[in-house]
């Protein structure tokens, strides 16, 4: 590669830092401006940021799709790359810490994120049928009862609430824990661990047992939180093996490998962690993001409130808009030409789902929140074999909540500054102070 080619691929440092660094994600306006600049000027560019390995930033919908559908070329962390690359971006100090306490491996969790087919397929299949729409339909009454109770508690307030902390966080947490089989009394513990897990780079979610501001602090918190999850889920695993129930925890605990044997316990812990974290955090971020935009456009709010058949489209638009899963990493296993640029085995790619969902080539007028958008080509759940196993449950939860909530909302007005979680991985609104006028 010539020096000229390298220079045209290189992303300006300010843009690269805005996207790569967790602190760049506190300012949503600046973050999406950086995404837009890249889509317009350098849609597949090389980012060089101090403290991080060089990587490609993938900002266009089509390029993300091309990578996602070819796990044999762009691995999550499988095959010869098992344990040597991280499917979640961490800085060099963080990866070094993980290797130091994990026998030289970055595969700190035995979960779908770190796997590729066929291993990925076999483990995903353990719970795949449970997450199919025809099975989830039998849980709709349970979910709707939870939604109605949540709305009733909101209606009992004066309408001056933090929509994230007082409402959006609680509903999907209670849903997934109820279906999963975690006692309601343990839900606060699951919420705290989730916030520590996804907020490992956010000072507001820092653990007391992790030294703040050290280069590997985020990785230390990640590992410490995983260990706490393991301690909790060991008891859950053993209980479901001894006392099977009609819940998701039992389905996973009873899952076996293709030879009919149980997997190592760490695989079950990893599965449980994925359900207990992404199973609610992403849904609450989407709910809050969608309601904030409806509140900003009273005509759209009135239109959807008056025609609840639009709610499924509102759900998809909220997912596109919020895109709470911000990235996953992929590693090239061979030479490949992507968007006219030659990439090499070992090159790493940060798939920027938020940017892909604002790509005008996939979704015209992408910076307008349109609850009637059809078609809606969002990739909030990823694509290909790594497409989110819980997507149908998330959509069901969101549809039910919007159906139950919107008929009671005359208006929703932001009353203070909203803040976003400091993370480049999974997250959304941290707070959302609002004043709600209810329809009585």
PENOR-V287769 format. One record per helix or strand of 3 or more residues. SS is the DSSP state (@ for helix, = for strand). FROM is the first residue (numbers start at 1). TO is the last residue. If there is no record, write none. Layout:
ss: {SS,SS}
from: {FROM,FROM}
to: {TO,TO}
This chain:
ss: {@,@,@,@,=,=,@,@,@,@,@,@,=,@,@,@,@,@,@,@,@,=,=,=,=,@,@,@,=,=,=}
from: {3,13,22,28,44,55,61,79,92,112,119,133,160,163,184,203,217,248,265,298,308,327,336,341,348,353,384,391,409,429,433}
to: {9,20,26,41,47,58,68,81,101,114,128,155,162,180,198,205,242,253,296,306,322,332,338,343,352,356,386,408,414,431,438}
